[in-house]
Structure formats: C-alpha cells, structure tokens
Amino acid sequence: MNIHKRFVVQLFLQLMLIFFLSGVLLFFLFGIIGYFLSDSEAETDLSLAEDYFISQNITVEDGNADISDRLKKLVGEQHGRLLVVSKDGDLLGEFPELEESPSSFNEGELAGILLENDPTLDYSYWRLDETDTDSPLVFFREENGESLLLDSVKQHVDWKQGKLDFQRGVISNLQNNKTWVQLVDRSGKVVDGFNAGNKPKTYSHQEILSMTQSKEESVSSYYDEGTQQTILMGMPLKDMAATLEEKIDSKVGNSIIIVSVLLILLLLLITFWYARKFGKPLMTMMQWIEKLGSGVYEQPVNHVEQPLLFKKNGKIKRKYKLYQELITNLSQLTDTLRDNQDQREKIKVTREEWISGISHDLKTPLSSIAGYSKMLESKEYHWSQEEVREFAEIIGSKSAYMKDLLDDLTLTYRIKNGALPIVREKMNITELIRRTIISYMNNPDYAEMNIDFQAEDDNVTASVDPKWFQRIIDNIVENALKYNPAGTTITVTLAGIEQHLCQLTISDDGVGMDQKTVNSIFQRYYRGTNTSDSGSGTGLGMAITKQLIQLHQGSINVKSTPGEGTSIRILMPV
C-alpha cells in the first residue's frame, strides 16, 4: 500500500472514530439532559417522576421498604403521602407514617384508593420493577392545591347577598398564591371580586370557555345551582412554569457546560494526538533533510545514538510506517550521498596523488630533455656524431613518453564526455589477437617472459572497432608484461559463449595484486603500487581500457591474489 492509500485509510478511520466519539458525547449529553429534566419534573411534581427515579429512591429488603431522605423531602414539600404495597397488599412502608395506618390492603381498598372521586386529591402509582409483575407498587397521594383553595373560597361566599366574605386566612392564602376571584351572576355580570385587577366586568360564554383554555393561568370555576352564580378563580401558571424552567435551564446549562468542557478536552487530545502522529514524524524527517542539506549524511538518532526511525531489527517503527516510502527513499538518498561523499574524497586524494605523480613524471623527461639540449648547445665542447645521435634518441624517447601521457589524458576525458567516435564492425578477432601476441613474443624486451595464446576456434567473430580493440589488448598484455618479474607465464585464451558472447581471458602467475589495488585499478587517477619505473605508464591505461570496453557494450572483471597472479576476463557481444 502506497503512502497515498495509507493517508486515505488513516483519515477515513480517524474520521469514523471522531464521528463515533461525537455520537457517544451527544448521546451522553441528551441522556444527561433527559435525566435532569426528569429530576426537575419530579422535584416540582412527584406525580410526573419516571419509574427509575422511584426505583432509585426506594429499596425493599426483608419485607420493609426504605425510602430515601430525598424522596421524603419531596413528599413533604408537596403535601403528599407515599405508600409501598406488596403484590399481596401488605404495607411495606409509608411516609409520613400514621398511627392508624392499616398493615395491609385488600383489592377493594386498593381500587378505592386509585378510583376515589375526590377533586382535592391526586393519585399516582409506579411498579418498582417494570420487568417483574410481582414487584411492589408505590402509591403517591397529593392534595390538589387549586381544588383545596377553590373549596375554601366557596365556603366564604354570601350567595344571597352576592358578595365575597373572605376571612384573613383565606385572603392570605389567595395573596400568597397570587390568585384572583370573581363572582359572576347568571347574566355574566361580575357582582364582586378579589384581586381581579383589570379582569373583565362581564363575561360571555365564549370568554369563559377561552379562559379555561388559557396557557398563562389556571382558571377554576364553581357553579351554585341555588343562586345560579359562578365563582371564577385564577392563579398564574407562570410562577410554577418559571420555577420548573429555571431548574431545567440551570441543570441543562450545567450539563451543556460539562459536555462542552469534555468536547474541548477531547478536541485538545485529538489535536495533540494528530500533532504527535503526523507532525512529529514530519518534523523528524525535516530535520533529517536539513542535515542532508548541511552535508551531514546520517540518519536521525536518539540520545543514546540509536536509530530514531528504525527498530533494532532494521524495520521501521510503527509510528513512522505511514511515511514508509518517504523514509525508505530518504535512507537510500542518505546512503547515496554518503557514498558519493566518500567517493569524492577518494577521488580527490587519488587526483592529488595522480597530479603529483604526473607532475613528477613530466618533470623527469623534461629535465632530461632540457639537460641534453643545453649540452648540445654548449660551445665549450664539441660532440661527436655518435654522441649527438645518442642524445637525440634520449630526447625523442622522453618526448614520446610525454606525448603518450598527454594523449592518454586527452583520450580518457574524450571517452568520459562521449566525444570519442566508435566504428564497430564484425570481424575475426582470433587472427587480430594472434598477431598481437606474436608481436610481443618477438619483442626482445620480453624475451624472458612466457606468452601462450589459446583459441577455441580460429574464427571467433565480434563486433568491434579494430583500432580501439587493439588498444584494449595492448593495455592489458603490456601491464602483465611490465609489472611481473622474468619467468612469468602469461596465458591468453579466447572462446565463444552460446553464439552471443565471446570471452577473452588474460591471466598470469606473477606477483598479483591486493584487494585495494583491484578495487581501484580502473580509476582514472590510480597507478599501481608495484611499479618503480616512472616511465613505465601514465596511470590511465586501465581506466581507458574499461571505458573502451563499455563503449563496445562489453564488461571486464579482475581477480587477483598477491603472490599467485592475476586473471582478467573480458566479455564482448558477438
């Protein structure tokens, strides 16, 4: 999976996680709000309480009901009475406790409690465990304050005179409840009133009906059949609703604050998590890139110098796996830059050594040429013809060496820059190599060397440029002849490989080379360490040889062991 797909998968999974957490928080928020709403309703009117509220505040053990202090307080504030009755009618608990309370109820008595037609009383009941039909029942009886107040008002009316005759206690109760009262005759005219303020003085049937449906106040009425007068009594709903609303707003507000704080904390945690998951690896890689830019070609390490991105087994750590391709590419780039730096340092040292050597190599023949030239120019001595000829040969030899050195240097840079034309033609290279070997065998300078040529076939062909292929053979064979002692056997073998390649091997049993020399032999600025003759070579021969073979689409391989000899294998396409 590439980095793009991993980013998509990671983002999708994290968005799903965020949606899930948000859903859980919303569910939690609505649950809190619902819980507080239910509690607020129960505190205002216990008859509106949910089953779980009753179950939380009443426990039954060993036939006795334990009613919580909170529930007792609510029952007392709402002037009610609470009964806990078993499925058999036994009284398990009550509040407030009465001395004359029966210890059990029969079915008729329970039905009478639930169906009692008393407007001043309200009954509610719950089952402690809704899943169990044998669970005890909880009964709550509360006085209907509005009905009680209306009952009190009608007892203090002078029906014959058509007047309200309230005592001080009734007046105080009406004022405390912000209640107004009007006495209306049969024609709808208000004949008396209390605390009525701007209420109408006359009423139609439609107006009376609309008052009973008012959402701002609760209006009750009582009709006296004897005098055909009606009592209208109203008390505002606003206060009770406001109290409930204030409680709800307070608790909902608190729950929203709590959930908001939780959401902010969750957002901060997600932010820090994202920053750590995505930002920290990116910062690490940016620091890595900055180090590469400043020339420090090393992977990031921790305080104990251990790799920061990789485990001990070389695998990428889990938190960095999202950037696996990038880290792999950076690792390869780091290794390449480090290798290139090492190579540049080696080339720099080799170049300096080569420049020093070639300067010395040029200085020596130039000194010889200058010395012999001055000797020939001297007027104090007359040289014989034989001496002049000898001086001329030396000058010519040194000049030829200098020319070869400069030619090799020019050739290697022409090959490097792709400026050397190669004209390949298919030819019999067996004969070309044989003539070359014969010329070395007939050279008196190599009379003490043993040279052997073995050809698998007299007609081995290859696609080569004759001039430069000849240069390849000369460079390798001359090195074997020059840098090995007398008596060394040099074997040249030629063979074809499956009609696609030809193999040329030049091997000897001479002094051999160490591994450092083998690894450096094809560098342009490298000269072998086993030569003491400054005029024996330019230090460019093997570099030129490899470049020429590569131009022929071939390859060269060197194997050597000190004291045992060297073997060079060349593969060329047919």
C-alpha positions, -999 to 999 in steps of 0.1 A, spaced: 0 0 0 15 33 -11 16 65 10 -15 80 -7 -37 50 1 -24 48 36 -32 85 42 -68 79 28 -73 49 51 -59 66 81 -80 97 75 -112 76 70 -106 56 102 -99 87 122 -130 104 109 -150 74 118 -135 74 153 -143 112 156 -179 106 145 -182 77 169 -169 97 198 -191 127 189 -221 104 188 -212 90 222 -209 125 236 -242 136 221 -259 105 234 -243 113 268 -255 149 265 -291 140 257 -290 114 285 -279 140 310 -305 165 298 -332 138 300 -321 128 334 -321 164 347 -354 171 331 -369 141 348 -354 150 381 -366 186 378 -401 175 370 -401 151 400 -389 179 423 -417 201 411 -444 175 409 -436 140 421 -465 126 402 -445 132 370 -415 112 382 -402 84 360 -401 48 372 -363 48 375 -364 78 398 -388 60 422 -367 28 420 -335 47 428 -351 62 460 -369 31 474 -353 -2 482 -371 -32 497 -353 -57 519 -368 -84 542 -404 -71 537 -395 -35 547 -393 -5 523 -365 20 528 -375 55 515 -346 78 508 -344 112 526 -346 130 492 -379 113 484 -393 120 519 -383 157 515 -402 159 481 -433 142 495 -433 166 525 -428 197 503 -457 186 480 -480 178 510 -484 142 498 -483 107 512 -463 77 499 -473 41 503 -453 10 493 -475 -21 490 -465 -57 481 -483 -77 455 -504 -93 483 -515 -60 496 -491 -58 526 -479 -23 536 -441 -24 533 -435 13 541 -451 47 541 -443 84 545 -454 102 566 -461 74 590 -496 74 606 -505 55 638 -538 43 624 -524 31 590 -536 -5 582 -509 -31 579 -524 -44 546 -549 -36 519 -574 -58 501 -582 -55 465 -612 -34 471 -593 -9 493 -566 -6 466 -593 0 439 -609 26 462 -576 45 465 -570 46 427 -606 53 418 -615 77 446 -635 107 431 -622 135 453 -612 166 433 -589 178 461 -567 146 459 -545 133 431 -531 97 430 -502 82 411 -486 48 412 -455 30 399 -441 -5 399 -406 -7 415 -395 -32 388 -413 -29 355 -399 -62 343 -414 -81 373 -452 -83 376 -448 -94 413 -428 -63 421 -442 -40 449 -464 -10 440 -457 26 451 -487 49 456 -484 87 459 -513 108 470 -511 146 469 -535 173 477 -547 193 447 -539 229 459 -561 246 434 -591 224 443 -585 230 480 -582 267 475 -615 268 455 -632 247 482 -621 273 507 -633 302 486 -668 288 480 -673 284 518 -667 321 523 -693 334 498 -726 351 508 -747 337 480 -778 356 489 -762 389 490 -739 381 461 -707 390 480 -673 375 488 -669 373 525 -632 361 530 -616 357 563 -580 368 570 -566 333 565 -583 329 531 -571 363 520 -535 355 530 -537 322 511 -551 338 480 -524 366 481 -496 341 486 -507 322 455 -514 354 435 -549 343 430 -578 364 418 -615 356 424 -647 369 407 -684 362 415 -705 363 383 -743 363 382 -765 344 357 -762 372 331 -724 371 331 -720 403 351 -693 404 378 -710 413 411 -680 411 433 -643 403 430 -610 400 448 -576 409 434 -592 409 400 -574 440 387 -581 446 351 -602 415 346 -635 420 326 -666 431 344 -689 410 322 -684 376 306 -699 358 277 -700 320 273 -672 322 247 -649 343 270 -654 319 299 -645 290 277 -614 307 264 -603 314 300 -603 278 309 -580 271 279 -555 298 289 -518 289 288 -508 318 311 -530 310 341 -551 282 356 -588 291 359 -612 271 380 -649 276 385 -678 266 408 -715 269 398 -741 273 426 -774 259 413 -794 276 440 -784 312 432 -772 305 396 -740 323 404 -705 312 393 -671 316 411 -642 322 387 -608 317 403 -575 320 385 -538 317 395 -508 322 372 -491 292 357 -461 314 350 -446 311 385 -447 273 386 -435 271 350 -408 296 356 -396 277 386 -395 245 366 -379 263 337 -353 279 359 -344 245 373 -343 229 339 -323 257 325 -299 256 354 -293 218 352 -293 217 314 -269 246 314 -246 228 338 -248 196 316 -240 216 285 -210 232 303 -198 198 314 -202 183 279 -186 215 263 -156 211 286 -154 174 277 -156 183 240 -128 209 243 -107 184 262 -114 158 235 -105 183 208 -73 191 226 -65 155 230 -72 148 193 -52 179 183 -22 167 204 -26 132 190 -27 144 154 3 166 160 22 137 175 10 112 149 16 133 118 36 163 130 64 146 149 74 122 121 73 151 96 95 173 119 119 144 123 122 140 85 125 178 80 154 178 104 168 148 85 166 167 52 182 198 68 211 177 79 214 163 44 214 199 31 242 208 55 263 179 45 256 155 74 247 123 56 234 103 86 201 90 97 184 107 128 195 91 161 182 94 197 202 105 228 218 70 230 229 71 194 204 45 183 183 49 150 153 71 157 131 57 129 141 21 128 140 -8 153 170 -29 162 160 -55 135 161 -28 109 123 -24 104 106 10 105 89 18 138 51 17 139 45 54 143 66 61 112 51 34 90 27 59 74 57 75 57 74 42 48 82 51 12 95 85 21 117 72 48 130 44 25 138 70 -2 155 93 23 175 63 36 186 55 1 194 91 -6 214 94 26 234 63 17 240 75 -18 251 110 -7 274 94 19 289 70 -7 293 99 -32 310 120 -5 333 91 3 339 86 -34 347 123 -39 371 122 -10 388 92 -25 389 107 -60 402 140 -45 430 121 -28 437 100 -59 436 130 -82 461 148 -60 483 118 -59 480 114 -97 487 151 -103 517 149 -80 528 117 -98 522 130 -134 540 163 -125 569 142 -114 567 121 -145 566 151 -167 594 168 -147 618 139 -152 617 137 -190 616 175 -193 647 177 -171 664 152 -193 653 170 -225 665 203 -211 698 189 -199 707 172 -231 696 203 -251 719 225 -230 747 200 -235 742 202 -273 741 240 -272 773 242 -252 802 259 -273 828 247 -249 826 211 -260 823 195 -295 802 164 -295 808 135 -318 782 123 -343 776 92 -322 771 113 -290 747 136 -308 727 107 -321 725 92 -286 713 125 -271 687 128 -298 674 93 -292 670 101 -255 653 133 -262 630 116 -287 621 88 -262 613 113 -234 592 134 -258 573 102 -270 566 94 -233 553 129 -227 532 127 -258 517 93 -247 509 107 -213 491 137 -227 473 115 -253 461 92 -226 448 121 -206 430 136 -236 416 102 -245 401 94 -211 383 128 -210 370 123 -245 356 90 -236 341 104 -204 324 133 -222 311 110 -251 333 126 -277 351 95 -289 337 80 -322 335 42 -322 331 25 -356 322 -11 -348 324 -39 -375 320 -76 -373 354 -92 -377 376 -122 -369 392 -112 -336 411 -146 -333 436 -135 -360 439 -100 -346 448 -113 -311 471 -139 -325 491 -113 -345 493 -91 -314 506 -119 -292 532 -129 -318 545 -93 -319 550 -94 -281 567 -128 -283 591 -114 -309 599 -83 -288 634 -87 -273 623 -67 -243 601 -96 -233 624 -124 -242 624 -137 -206 586 -138 -204 565 -168 -214 535 -160 -235 508 -185 -246 477 -180 -268 449 -205 -268 419 -201 -291 388 -223 -290 381 -216 -327 402 -200 -354 371 -180 -365 358 -163 -334 340 -131 -345 328 -100 -326 315 -65 -334 345 -42 -325 363 -11 -336 397 -26 -347 418 4 -336 403 7 -301 400 -31 -296 437 -33 -303 443 -7 -277 424 -28 -252 445 -59 -258 478 -39 -257 469 -22 -224 462 -54 -206 490 -75 -221 516 -48 -216 506 -44 -180 511 -81 -174 545 -80 -191 558 -48 -174 546 -54 -139 556 -90 -134 591 -105 -130 610 -125 -155 599 -161 -160 562 -152 -155 538 -171 -178 511 -151 -194 482 -170 -209 457 -155 -233 425 -176 -241 397 -168 -265 363 -187 -266 327 -181 -277 297 -184 -254 264 -196 -269 269 -176 -301 261 -144 -283 293 -135 -265 330 -140 -268 352 -143 -238 388 -131 -237 409 -141 -207 444 -128 -199 459 -145 -168 494 -147 -153 512 -164 -124 530 -133 -114 531 -111 -83 493 -105 -82 475 -75 -65 459 -69 -32 422 -61 -29 426 -24 -26 445 -23 -59 419 -45 -76 391 -21 -64 410 9 -76 426 -3 -108 400 12 -131 401 47 -116 414 74 -139 438 87 -113 452 55 -100 486 40 -106 497 6 -94 519 4 -64 542 -23 -77 559 -2 -103 591 17 -97 597 30 -132 582 64 -136 583 60 -174 565 26 -173 530 40 -176 507 70 -174 483 57 -148 454 59 -172 457 27 -192 433 5 -172 408 34 -169 409 38 -206 406 1 -211 374 -2 -191 358 28 -208 366 14 -243 351 -20 -233 319 -3 -221 317 17 -254 318 -18 -270 289 -28 -247 311 -53 -230 323 -59 -195 356 -66 -177 363 -84 -144 395 -87 -125 405 -113 -99 439 -113 -83 457 -128 -53 491 -115 -41 519 -140 -49 496 -161 -71 488 -140 -101 460 -121 -118 432 -131 -142 413 -105 -163 381 -116 -181 365 -96 -209 331 -103 -223 322 -88 -257 289 -91 -277 292 -111 -310 
